[in-house]
């Protein structure tokens, strides 16, 4: 894993943390860097947050939303702006197999010059000019 200083988390990366799946330990380490005061910027699209909450609500045996919110307290939650919405829509032409959440994450990473972190191996085929870190 490369040293990260500007990261946008995909819902799959956060869910790996919440469900203690492979790749989640890398997200935990990134959050620990942020907690230690390292110069790290971590963002999460509001679309990804919706996907995460939906999965948590469906899986009552998992981490609670309050617990996850506490873990992500220093992560910037970013509303989907017009420019990112337009870019996410454009990505659907190139990669129709990517979900709206995937495309919103990639668009946010593109607008910030950040690396998008995911556990979704399908992203390895996403040629959208965004640095991607596949966590497992």
C-alpha positions as CSV (number, residue, x, y, z in Angstrom):
1,X,0.0,0.0,0.0
2,X,1.3,3.4,-0.9
3,X,1.6,6.2,1.6
4,X,-1.6,8.2,1.3
5,X,-2.1,11.9,2.1
6,X,-5.3,12.7,0.0
7,X,-7.8,9.9,-0.1
8,X,-11.5,9.4,-1.0
9,X,-13.0,6.3,0.5
10,X,-15.5,4.2,-1.4
11,X,-18.3,2.6,0.5
12,X,-16.8,-0.8,0.1
13,X,-13.6,0.3,1.9
14,X,-15.6,1.7,4.9
15,X,-17.8,-1.5,4.9
16,X,-14.7,-3.6,5.0
17,X,-13.7,-1.7,8.2
18,X,-17.2,-2.0,9.7
19,X,-17.6,-5.7,8.9
20,X,-13.9,-6.6,9.7
21,X,-13.3,-7.8,6.2
22,X,-10.0,-7.9,4.3
23,X,-8.9,-4.4,3.5
24,X,-10.6,-2.9,6.5
25,X,-7.3,-3.0,8.4
26,X,-5.8,-0.6,5.8
27,X,-8.7,1.8,6.4
28,X,-8.2,1.6,10.1
29,X,-4.5,2.3,9.7
30,X,-5.3,5.4,7.5
31,X,-7.8,6.6,10.1
32,X,-5.1,6.1,12.8
33,X,-2.8,8.4,10.8
34,X,-5.4,11.0,10.7
35,X,-6.0,10.7,14.5
36,X,-2.2,11.0,15.1
37,X,-2.2,14.4,13.4
38,X,-0.5,13.4,10.2
39,X,-1.1,15.5,7.2
40,X,-3.8,13.3,5.7
41,X,-7.0,14.4,4.1
42,X,-9.8,11.8,3.9
43,X,-13.1,12.4,2.3
44,X,-16.3,10.4,1.8
45,X,-19.0,11.2,-0.7
46,X,-22.5,11.6,0.7
47,X,-23.6,9.0,-1.9
48,X,-21.2,6.5,-0.4
49,X,-22.4,7.4,3.1
50,X,-25.9,6.5,1.9
51,X,-24.7,3.2,0.6
52,X,-22.9,2.5,3.9
53,X,-25.9,3.3,6.0
54,X,-28.1,1.2,3.8
55,X,-25.9,-1.9,4.4
56,X,-25.6,-1.2,8.1
57,X,-29.4,-0.9,8.5
58,X,-29.8,-4.2,6.6
59,X,-27.2,-6.0,8.7
60,X,-28.4,-5.6,12.3
61,X,-25.5,-7.7,13.6
62,X,-22.9,-5.3,12.4
63,X,-21.4,-2.1,13.8
64,X,-23.9,0.5,14.7
65,X,-24.2,3.8,12.7
66,X,-23.1,5.7,15.9
67,X,-20.0,3.5,16.3
68,X,-19.1,4.0,12.6
69,X,-19.8,7.7,12.8
70,X,-17.4,8.0,15.7
71,X,-14.7,6.1,13.8
72,X,-15.2,8.5,10.8
73,X,-15.5,11.7,12.9
74,X,-12.6,13.3,11.2
75,X,-13.4,12.2,7.7
76,X,-14.9,15.0,5.6
77,X,-18.4,14.1,4.4
78,X,-18.8,15.8,1.0
79,X,-22.2,16.4,-0.7
80,X,-22.4,15.5,-4.3
81,X,-21.9,18.8,-6.1
82,X,-23.0,19.6,-9.6
83,X,-19.5,19.2,-11.1
84,X,-19.0,15.8,-9.5
85,X,-22.5,14.7,-10.5
86,X,-21.8,15.6,-14.1
87,X,-18.5,13.8,-14.0
88,X,-20.1,10.7,-12.4
89,X,-22.7,10.7,-15.1
90,X,-20.0,10.9,-17.8
91,X,-18.2,7.9,-16.2
92,X,-21.4,5.9,-16.8
93,X,-20.7,6.2,-20.5
94,X,-17.2,4.8,-20.2
95,X,-17.9,2.2,-17.5
96,X,-21.7,1.4,-17.2
97,X,-20.9,-1.5,-14.9
98,X,-19.9,1.0,-12.1
99,X,-22.6,1.9,-9.6
100,X,-23.7,5.5,-8.9
101,X,-21.7,5.3,-5.6
102,X,-18.6,4.0,-7.4
103,X,-18.8,6.9,-9.9
104,X,-19.5,9.5,-7.2
105,X,-16.4,8.4,-5.3
106,X,-14.3,8.5,-8.4
107,X,-15.6,11.9,-9.4
108,X,-14.9,13.3,-6.0
109,X,-11.4,11.8,-6.1
110,X,-10.9,13.3,-9.5
111,X,-12.0,16.8,-8.4
112,X,-9.6,16.7,-5.4
113,X,-6.6,15.0,-7.1
114,X,-7.0,12.3,-4.5
115,X,-6.6,8.5,-4.6
116,X,-9.8,6.5,-4.4
117,X,-9.7,3.6,-2.0
118,X,-12.0,0.6,-2.7
119,X,-12.1,-3.2,-2.2
120,X,-14.0,-3.6,-5.5
121,X,-11.6,-5.3,-8.0
122,X,-13.8,-4.2,-10.9
123,X,-12.3,-0.8,-10.5
124,X,-9.0,-2.1,-11.8
125,X,-10.7,-1.7,-15.3
126,X,-11.9,1.9,-14.6
127,X,-9.7,4.0,-16.8
128,X,-11.0,7.5,-15.7
129,X,-7.7,9.2,-14.9
130,X,-8.0,8.7,-11.1
131,X,-5.5,7.0,-8.9
132,X,-7.1,3.9,-7.4
133,X,-6.0,1.8,-4.5
134,X,-7.6,-1.6,-4.4
135,X,-7.4,-2.8,-0.8
136,X,-7.7,-6.5,-1.3
